[in-house]
Amino acid sequence: MNETFELRSEYIALCDLLKICGIADSGGAAKHRVAEGGIRVDGQVELRKTCKIRAGQKVSGEGFIIDVVAANAG
């Protein structure tokens, strides 16, 4: 699954992004998935559950890629 997420603020926490995009069913499931080491940010394994994800970054894992882009103003 490839998805584009429009970021409407400065950043979003990694676990919140996974939950909003439907990668995890709940915040707890998202945190568990990050803790297992199955999530990469810009190609690097990310273990911080609340890592700040900003526009221009790519979050990936088994079966998915999320491109984070800045929302168009106006």
Secondary structure as UniProt FT lines:
FT   STRAND          2..7
FT   STRAND          12..13
FT   HELIX           14..20
FT   TURN            21..22
FT   HELIX           27..35
FT   TURN            36..37
FT   STRAND          39..41
FT   TURN            42..43
FT   STRAND          44..45
FT   TURN            49..50
FT   STRAND          52..53
FT   TURN            55..56
FT   STRAND          58..61
FT   TURN            62..63
FT   STRAND          64..70
//
